[in-house]
Amino acid sequence: MLETSARLLKLLSLLQARRDFSGAELAERLGVSRRTVRRDVERLRDLGYPVHASQGISGYRLGAGAALPPLLLDDDEAVAVTVGLRTSAENSVAGIEESALGALAKLEQVLPSRLRHRVAVLHSTTMRVGDTSGPQVSSQTLMAVADACHRRERLRFDYAGPRGGVTIRTVEPHNLVSFSRRWYLVAFDVDRDDWRAFRVDRLTPRTPTGPSFPRRTPPHGDAATYLTHRLSARTWPCQATFTLHHAAEAVADRIWPGMGVVEAVDERSCLFHVGGETVADLVWMITSVRVDFTLVTGPAELPDALRAQGLRCLRAVDAP
């Protein structure tokens, strides 16, 4: 049988791991009687842990208290939290780095040597490729926007456009979406009577928030899909539509977010809407999907660019 102090830690760990435990199950896990479980629960309550008894059954639940209690983590959980804190320290949310590093220092100080070694090995052998900086978003701004989304209250903010200039926007905020190290607000623009996606790093909320509003459904069913459509084709200078001679579900995993949008037609074909900086980008993207296709609409130069790409490939295999 565990000593009292060790048993209390075990009991606390069990209550943190699951929403509800019956008294009989706790007694079996700890190897004690139900009376001992009740006494141990009272000891936890005396120490400030809000352990609630479930109504109607002899069960227990750890509730939220005024202060965060010590968390008891197993090995895999401790490693996962440590890696997550390291990632958060390089986050695109301004002001969170210091808090993440402080929590990381506290956790690494108490990690057993075997876990500290695992974390150090992972950190020393991991490399990040590409632009990982991204524009930073104020944590206060992020929370203010998230709160307006949750409360369904109209939000007014100053918005800095990509080409300069600041406008005042009034929107019905729907969702925050994190995409490619950038934060976006998907909202219904009241003045323009249409849906829009706003870069959160470019907006400054005005207070107080406005009246509440009934929830709308974004185009394409949800905020993430709508944002994907916005970022894929509509915002690029060169846009095209192709018919892919394959079912939409069969090619969906070949289209990464921001590359393009697939629209189902029937069991044998789908439409692929794609956008890019240049016609050459369109050629590269459509050929990378690796299925037969037909050009539907696009820039006037696109057919010649596709023919030139095809001839280039033929020369590569037909050359002496």
Protein Blocks (a to p, Z undefined) as FASTA:
>chain_A
ZZfklmmmmmmmmmmmpmbdcfklmmmmnopafklmmmmmmmmmmnopacdddehiacdd
ddddfbdcdddddfklmmmmmmmmmmmmmccbehklmmmmmmmmmmmmmgcfklmmmmmm
mmmmpccedjfkbpaddfklmmmmmmmmmnopacddddddfkgpjdddddddfbdcdeeh
iacdddddfklopacdddfklpccdddddddddddddehhiaklmmmmmmmmmmpmbdcd
ddddbdfklmmmmpcghjaccddfblmbccdddddfblklmmmmmmmnopacddfbdcfk
lmmmmmmmmmmmmmmmmpZZ
